Amino acid sequence: MDLNKLLEAIVAHTAALTAHTAALTGAKSTATAGDTKAAGTTTTKAAGTKTTTKPKGHTKEEMTTALTELKEGFGAEEAKTIIKDVGGVDKLGQVTDDKFDAVCKAAVARKAELENGGGAGEPEDDGL
């Protein structure tokens, strides 16, 4: 076997393995088959890989559960307010993936606040 062809094959496989490993770990790969060149050889770039990562935080189901619990305990207006103010939309089905976490956290926090006696329009207890 020609040494140049062997070197090209090794370089191409190394770049492909690096790209595959990066895809599995969520890191970006900058490796290409042309990273290591031997004199007199031509190489091609490794095929790019596309990765999609799940946004960190709460899922749509968790968000829906938190809003449902808030609605059942304190009324639909409380849940609608969170959807509009935090989600930036009018309906639950319109909340985008990137807002699931924030809406869920806001619903849980508002429910806890209301359970502890807090509420809109109530004067704060200043200890007097």
SVG drawing of the C-alpha trace seen along z (x, -y; Angstrom):
<svg xmlns="http://www.w3.org/2000/svg" viewBox="-60 -49 67 51">
<polyline fill="none" stroke="black" stroke-width="0.4" points="0.0,0.0 1.2,-3.5 2.3,-5.3 0.6,-8.6 -2.7,-6.8 -2.3,-5.2 -1.6,-8.5 -4.6,-10.1 -6.8,-7.3 -5.5,-7.7 -5.9,-11.4 -9.5,-11.2 -10.5,-8.6 -8.9,-10.6 -10.9,-13.7 -14.1,-11.6 -13.6,-10.1 -12.9,-13.6 -16.0,-15.0 -18.1,-12.0 -16.7,-12.3 -17.5,-16.0 -21.0,-15.3 -21.6,-12.8 -20.2,-15.1 -21.9,-18.3 -18.6,-20.0 -17.8,-21.7 -15.3,-20.0 -12.9,-21.9 -11.0,-18.9 -10.8,-18.2 -9.1,-15.6 -6.7,-18.3 -5.3,-19.2 -2.3,-17.0 -0.8,-17.1 2.1,-15.0 4.2,-16.5 2.6,-15.8 -0.8,-14.6 -4.2,-16.1 -6.9,-15.6 -10.5,-16.5 -12.5,-17.8 -14.4,-15.4 -18.2,-15.6 -19.6,-18.1 -21.9,-16.8 -25.0,-18.6 -25.9,-18.2 -28.9,-19.4 -28.9,-19.7 -31.9,-19.8 -32.2,-23.1 -31.3,-22.8 -34.1,-23.3 -37.7,-22.2 -39.6,-20.4 -43.0,-21.4 -44.7,-18.8 -43.1,-20.1 -44.1,-23.7 -47.7,-22.6 -47.9,-20.7 -46.6,-23.8 -49.1,-26.1 -52.0,-23.6 -51.2,-23.4 -51.1,-27.2 -54.4,-27.4 -56.1,-24.8 -55.0,-26.3 -55.3,-30.0 -57.3,-30.5 -56.7,-30.7 -55.8,-34.4 -52.6,-33.6 -51.5,-31.1 -52.4,-33.4 -50.4,-36.2 -47.3,-34.0 -47.8,-32.8 -48.1,-36.4 -45.5,-38.1 -42.8,-35.4 -43.7,-33.4 -44.4,-36.5 -47.5,-35.0 -51.2,-34.7 -51.7,-30.9 -49.9,-28.0 -49.5,-26.3 -47.6,-29.3 -44.8,-29.2 -41.5,-28.4 -39.0,-25.8 -36.5,-28.4 -39.1,-29.8 -40.2,-26.5 -37.7,-26.8 -38.5,-30.4 -42.3,-29.9 -42.0,-26.8 -39.9,-28.5 -42.1,-31.5 -45.3,-29.4 -43.7,-27.4 -42.4,-30.6 -45.8,-32.3 -47.6,-29.2 -45.2,-29.2 -45.7,-32.9 -49.5,-32.6 -49.4,-29.5 -47.4,-31.6 -50.0,-34.3 -48.4,-36.7 -50.4,-38.2 -50.8,-41.1 -52.1,-44.2 -51.5,-43.0 -49.4,-45.3 -46.1,-43.9 -45.5,-43.1 -42.8,-45.5 -42.7,-44.0 -44.8,-46.7"/>
</svg>
